[in-house]
């Protein structure tokens, strides 16, 4: 029988997709850590720069200490860190020296696996990050092929990108990342063989969301097409806009003559513990989603919808969400069909919301859109609408940015400019560089992380 392996996404993507990344504190994670380590996962999707920012802002916890504590409690299963390779915590592009220091620092604290998602699939960015990760001591470097639907995101596009990615010898694994839950069983049947042929002997994983209601069916078809490493979550942090439940997948894959070494009895105990946490904290569990064809039009990742609601609510316009969703489709087309994944999905969503709130399209253009148009986040998949291009290029801020190359200062230069000398640790330096000073001060004032959680 074929052996299926699992990467668990409960703590990172499940938490982000269903509980806006704020749901789990370090103490909660440590309460299930020992069991997660003996469950038999290939790896645990543990943290990303977004979660590191949440740790500081919402929980007053040092995210590097969080990694240390988890790595100590989970010594046998690789913990993973996710990055776009161009920024840290915020949505502003960071110099390469910052990205390199982040990789060194997370590796020093116990991260063994890094996954990178670059919306442009820029091979120069991918290769640079892969080299830096390996130099930092990362064991497995994983690159996402981010799925999207547009006139330019064809089989030929993904085959070419896959070939470029695996040509980088530091890349260990490729995974088909369906952040919008857009894959269908039929599309998997077409696309997976194309990617498999392009990557040769490199391992291929798959990651989807249940947003449109087809996640479990997508995974079963992926198994039929030869993928044997799946990204799943445990209830209550599975289903909904999260990943498929490992319990459902393991049960249904029996009909495909597949088995797994994952200890299901251990997982049941973890799931019960997480349900108890959800009940105590007033968090809603993920529920199986009905098929929703709208996702194939707007392609907004599930976790973004709550952010859009909040933005509109602050302007007293939450009832205009359907208009914003329609505007997102229009803005994305005008910007050359960027893949709706961090940070580009946030840029497109924010621009659409501003267009609706202001009542005039592109009256306000956020910095992220300017940077995207100027190529800070790679080339647009298709040509940007000339009228939109003219509007952005006419802005004074754009003209100023066009005159200056993106700065690439060293860590020493950044420290000197910010007044942070060698007495400031790399961890504190990175947090102060990326966050507001009062947020870091509040975290430091809170003291060491409390590893206990009573439920």
JOVEN-V210610 format. One record per backbone hydrogen bond with DSSP energy under -0.5 kcal/mol. CO is the residue of the C=O (numbers start at 1). NH is the residue of the N-H. E is the energy in kcal/mol with one decimal. If there is no record, write none. Layout:
CO|NH|E ; CO|NH|E
This chain:
2|4|-0.6 ; 2|259|-2.8 ; 5|230|-2.3 ; 6|8|-0.5 ; 6|42|-2.7 ; 6|43|-0.8 ; 7|232|-1.9 ; 8|45|-3.3 ; 9|14|-2.9 ; 10|15|-1.1 ; 12|16|-2.2 ; 13|17|-3.2 ; 14|18|-2.1 ; 14|19|-0.5 ; 15|19|-1.5 ; 15|21|-2.2 ; 16|20|-0.5 ; 19|22|-1.9 ; 19|23|-0.9 ; 23|25|-0.6 ; 25|29|-2.1 ; 26|30|-2.9 ; 27|31|-1.3 ; 28|32|-0.5 ; 29|32|-1.5 ; 29|33|-0.7 ; 30|34|-0.6 ; 32|36|-2.2 ; 33|37|-2.1 ; 34|38|-1.0 ; 36|39|-0.9 ; 39|263|-2.8 ; 42|78|-0.6 ; 43|8|-2.1 ; 44|46|-1.0 ; 44|80|-2.4 ; 45|12|-0.7 ; 47|82|-2.0 ; 48|52|-1.9 ; 49|53|-2.0 ; 50|54|-2.0 ; 51|55|-2.4 ; 52|56|-1.4 ; 53|57|-2.8 ; 54|58|-2.5 ; 54|59|-1.2 ; 55|61|-3.1 ; 56|60|-0.8 ; 61|63|-0.6 ; 62|66|-2.2 ; 63|67|-1.9 ; 64|68|-2.1 ; 65|69|-2.7 ; 66|70|-2.2 ; 67|71|-3.0 ; 68|72|-1.9 ; 69|73|-1.8 ; 70|74|-1.9 ; 76|78|-0.5 ; 78|44|-2.6 ; 79|112|-1.8 ; 79|113|-1.8 ; 80|46|-1.1 ; 80|47|-1.9 ; 81|115|-2.2 ; 82|49|-1.0 ; 83|117|-2.2 ; 86|94|-3.4 ; 88|90|-2.6 ; 92|88|-0.5 ; 95|98|-0.8 ; 95|99|-1.7 ; 96|100|-2.7 ; 97|101|-1.9 ; 98|102|-2.5 ; 99|103|-2.1 ; 100|104|-2.2 ; 101|105|-2.5 ; 102|106|-2.7 ; 103|107|-1.9 ; 104|108|-2.1 ; 105|109|-1.0 ; 106|111|-2.4 ; 107|110|-1.2 ; 112|139|-1.4 ; 112|140|-1.7 ; 113|81|-2.1 ; 114|142|-3.1 ; 115|83|-2.2 ; 116|144|-2.6 ; 117|119|-0.5 ; 118|121|-2.2 ; 121|123|-0.6 ; 122|126|-2.5 ; 123|127|-2.8 ; 124|128|-2.1 ; 125|129|-2.3 ; 126|130|-2.4 ; 127|131|-2.3 ; 128|132|-2.2 ; 129|133|-2.7 ; 130|134|-2.3 ; 131|135|-2.3 ; 132|136|-1.5 ; 133|137|-0.5 ; 133|138|-2.4 ; 134|137|-1.1 ; 140|114|-2.4 ; 140|142|-0.6 ; 141|172|-2.2 ; 141|173|-1.7 ; 142|116|-2.8 ; 143|175|-2.4 ; 144|146|-0.8 ; 145|147|-0.6 ; 145|177|-2.2 ; 148|150|-0.5 ; 152|154|-1.7 ; 154|158|-2.1 ; 155|159|-2.5 ; 156|160|-2.2 ; 157|161|-2.3 ; 158|162|-2.3 ; 159|163|-2.2 ; 160|164|-2.1 ; 161|165|-2.3 ; 162|166|-2.4 ; 163|167|-0.9 ; 165|168|-1.6 ; 167|169|-0.7 ; 168|171|-1.7 ; 170|172|-0.5 ; 172|203|-0.7 ; 173|143|-2.3 ; 174|205|-2.2 ; 175|145|-2.9 ; 175|177|-0.8 ; 176|178|-0.6 ; 176|207|-2.6 ; 177|147|-3.0 ; 177|179|-0.7 ; 178|181|-1.6 ; 178|209|-0.6 ; 184|188|-2.4 ; 185|189|-2.1 ; 186|190|-1.2 ; 187|191|-3.0 ; 188|192|-2.0 ; 190|194|-0.6 ; 191|195|-2.2 ; 192|196|-3.0 ; 193|197|-2.2 ; 194|198|-1.6 ; 195|199|-2.1 ; 196|200|-1.2 ; 199|202|-1.6 ; 203|174|-2.3 ; 204|228|-0.5 ; 205|176|-2.5 ; 206|231|-1.7 ; 207|178|-3.5 ; 210|213|-1.6 ; 212|292|-1.4 ; 214|218|-2.4 ; 215|219|-2.0 ; 216|220|-2.1 ; 217|221|-2.0 ; 218|222|-2.1 ; 219|223|-2.2 ; 220|224|-1.8 ; 221|225|-1.6 ; 222|227|-2.5 ; 223|226|-1.9 ; 228|5|-3.2 ; 229|206|-1.5 ; 230|7|-2.7 ; 230|232|-0.7 ; 232|9|-2.7 ; 233|246|-2.2 ; 234|237|-2.1 ; 236|286|-3.0 ; 239|242|-2.8 ; 242|210|-2.7 ; 243|239|-3.0 ; 244|233|-2.2 ; 245|249|-2.1 ; 246|250|-2.6 ; 247|251|-1.8 ; 248|252|-2.5 ; 249|253|-2.3 ; 251|254|-0.8 ; 252|255|-1.1 ; 253|256|-1.5 ; 253|258|-1.2 ; 254|257|-1.6 ; 257|2|-1.4 ; 259|4|-3.2 ; 262|264|-1.1 ; 263|267|-1.9 ; 264|268|-2.0 ; 265|269|-1.3 ; 266|270|-1.9 ; 267|271|-2.9 ; 268|272|-2.1 ; 269|273|-1.8 ; 270|274|-2.5 ; 271|275|-2.3 ; 272|276|-1.9 ; 273|277|-2.0 ; 274|278|-2.5 ; 275|279|-2.3 ; 276|280|-2.3 ; 277|281|-2.7 ; 278|282|-0.9 ; 278|283|-2.6 ; 279|282|-0.5 ; 287|240|-1.3 ; 292|295|-1.2 ; 293|296|-1.3 ; 294|297|-1.7 ; 294|298|-2.0 ; 295|299|-1.6 ; 301|304|-1.8 ; 301|305|-0.7 ; 302|305|-1.0 ; 302|306|-0.6 ; 303|307|-0.6 ; 304|308|-2.3 ; 305|309|-2.3 ; 306|310|-2.1 ; 307|311|-2.5 ; 308|312|-2.5 ; 309|313|-2.6 ; 310|314|-2.2 ; 311|315|-0.7 ; 312|315|-0.6 ; 312|317|-3.4 ; 313|316|-1.6 ; 317|320|-2.4 ; 318|321|-1.6 ; 320|323|-0.6 ; 320|324|-1.8 ; 321|325|-2.6 ; 322|326|-1.9 ; 323|327|-2.3 ; 324|328|-2.4 ; 325|329|-1.4 ; 326|330|-1.4 ; 327|331|-3.0 ; 328|332|-2.7 ; 329|333|-1.6 ; 330|334|-2.2 ; 331|335|-1.9 ; 332|337|-2.5 ; 333|336|-1.5 ; 334|385|-3.2 ; 336|382|-1.6 ; 339|341|-2.3 ; 341|344|-1.0 ; 341|345|-1.6 ; 343|347|-2.0 ; 344|348|-2.6 ; 345|349|-2.6 ; 346|350|-2.6 ; 347|351|-2.3 ; 348|352|-2.4 ; 349|353|-2.4 ; 350|354|-2.6 ; 351|355|-2.3 ; 352|356|-1.9 ; 353|357|-3.0 ; 354|358|-2.7 ; 355|359|-1.1 ; 360|363|-1.8 ; 364|366|-0.5 ; 366|369|-0.7 ; 366|370|-1.6 ; 367|371|-2.8 ; 368|372|-2.2 ; 369|373|-2.7 ; 370|374|-2.0 ; 371|376|-2.9 ; 372|375|-1.5 ; 375|378|-1.6 ; 385|389|-2.6 ; 386|390|-2.4 ; 387|391|-1.9 ; 388|392|-2.4 ; 389|393|-2.5 ; 390|394|-1.4 ; 392|395|-1.2 ; 395|399|-2.2 ; 396|400|-2.2 ; 397|401|-2.2 ; 398|402|-2.4 ; 399|403|-1.0 ; 400|403|-0.5 ; 400|404|-0.5 ; 401|404|-0.8 ; 410|414|-2.3 ; 411|415|-3.0 ; 412|416|-2.3 ; 413|417|-2.4 ; 414|418|-1.9 ; 415|419|-0.8 ; 415|420|-2.2 ; 416|419|-0.6 ; 419|421|-0.8 ; 421|424|-1.8 ; 423|425|-0.6 ; 425|429|-2.7 ; 426|430|-2.5 ; 427|431|-1.9 ; 428|432|-2.8 ; 429|433|-2.4 ; 430|434|-1.4 ; 431|435|-2.0 ; 436|439|-0.6 ; 436|440|-1.7 ; 437|441|-2.7 ; 438|442|-2.1 ; 439|443|-1.7 ; 440|444|-2.6 ; 441|445|-2.5 ; 442|446|-1.3 ; 443|447|-0.5 ; 444|447|-1.1 ; 449|451|-0.8 ; 453|455|-0.5
